[in-house]
């Protein structure tokens, strides 16, 4: 009986769990001028497919809703540095073996991004640029508990997963076309590296036999592939206010939009 209960615990812990981390849009190749600043607010829905080399852990499809504030500063006429801070929730499919299988943290937890962008203006209608950014995320945790019966014997099962030390690095080249003085259409390739550690614990207790056992395991998850692409549009609503919308295609499709005020 004890071997059966412990086997159930081991099977439960190896189901696996992970997240979709990608901190917002990359934006058009245009930058702030030297000494100019911009403040923006944005929303980004991120989806990704993650895998691990650890035996017994499965691939995971996950998503996040991210809301953020960004501050950008022009350090030269063609170079900009930006800092982004916001909150993100998390969902991951097929994470748990008992109860509702979805890993979910509904409350938005803090994340931060720092990035650098540089532009090269070819002519008034065509601009190229390059960017690089690093993001760091909060830890997430979710758990399930269930009471089961096997051959009239009652036992309690608990699963808990924690996603810790999540971070990503992204870099790319942007090509922008200006069909109108107030509109920029842009697209380009992006290289990305995204990683998170998943720690899990499964425990089983059988009150009738005064028995309790637990098992812990961990795995490093990385987003599948390392190359993707993105495309977007920037519209100047006024001389100081602009709207940007962007779609990204990496391991899964993601999209978002932001409103930016320059001064």
Secondary structure, DSSP 8 states (H G I E B T S, - for coil): -HHHHHHHHHHHHTT--------S----S----TT-EEEEEEEEEEEEEEE-SSTT---EEEEEEEEEEEEEEEEETTEEEEEEEEEEEEEETT--SSSS--EEEEEEEEEEEEEEEEEEEEETTEEEEEEEEEEEE--EEEEEEEEEEETTEEEEEEEEEEEEEEEEEEEEEEEEEEEETTEEEEEEEEEEEEEEEEEEEEEEEEGGGTEEEEEEEEEEEEES-SEEEEEEEEEESSSSEEEEEEEEESSSEEEEEEEEEE-
